[in-house]
């Protein structure tokens, strides 16, 4: 999690923040679609206020069965009603929480605890922690369950460049996938024995076999650089890697062939694919959501840019309704650069944390 500056706010300040956020997230007009009148439009439909002074945040997970939203927020997982935004509870004491996953068949949830190299295993209904799984690789970040192997894969984002493999039934660490990676980011599975992991440092997608848990290949993404968010179209065998230099790389998921790149917003951290609409989405640091579609086999184009809110870089998709959820906030002035921190980030203003909900018309 990124370090932030803690600021004091009064009740008046909190009300002002909420009003400013609402104006920024809901009243800014959308950019037109690439082909006006022929593409579905997306718009900001709601804002779910969370607030608080625990300022770090990262991934979120949509629970389709329970219609709930699990949000990584500082040292806790906030749980919201996905349809109304009502706060339902939290899972506390998860130091540096990042990724969240629910294994529905086991009715068990997991959240990475990056600060202590652990994963919290908890009941998604009662929100009670069952077990703390230690010790994984350095800085456990994203995690995802693979149905074909029945295992949970935890991406370690630190110097180890590997993946910890957990039996979700017992919480036992059963293996490590050694990728010799750089800074690993998101992970995806094709459901047929292959896993894919973005490597932000090396600008490749690592491929591994989920049966042998051995690396298979590393597919280059150039001219796209710094991949973070990763999504997959399993039916049409496409991988979508959202990259830090403002490009979405589209790969053949069987061969690794680069099918093309498309300009998106800068510095994304999330990508999603909607199999119902065929749309691809990237959530970008500048407070935009890029909506993309396939014009011909393997040929994708940006259809719309939706203004969301500052820092709305990660994303979760409701596959039933097509709605998207993005965590965001308001930010103060960035501190002056120093030799140690040449590009300092602006601090998140306390009480401004919220979820922006984007919906198709």
HUTA-V882089 format. One record per helix or strand of 2 or more residues. SS is the DSSP state (h for helix, s for strand). FROM is the first residue (numbers start at 0). TO is the last residue. If there is no record, write none. Layout:
ss:SS from:FROM to:TO
ss:SS from:FROM to:TO
This chain:
ss:h from:10 to:25
ss:s from:41 to:48
ss:s from:56 to:62
ss:s from:67 to:72
ss:s from:75 to:80
ss:s from:86 to:90
ss:s from:96 to:102
ss:h from:103 to:105
ss:s from:107 to:112
ss:h from:113 to:115
ss:s from:117 to:121
ss:s from:128 to:133
ss:s from:139 to:145
ss:s from:150 to:155
ss:s from:161 to:166
ss:s from:171 to:177
ss:s from:183 to:188
ss:s from:193 to:198
ss:s from:203 to:208
ss:s from:213 to:219
ss:s from:226 to:232
ss:s from:237 to:242
ss:s from:246 to:251
ss:s from:257 to:262
ss:s from:267 to:273
ss:s from:278 to:283
ss:s from:287 to:295
ss:s from:298 to:306
ss:s from:315 to:316
ss:s from:323 to:327
ss:s from:330 to:333
ss:s from:345 to:347
ss:s from:353 to:359
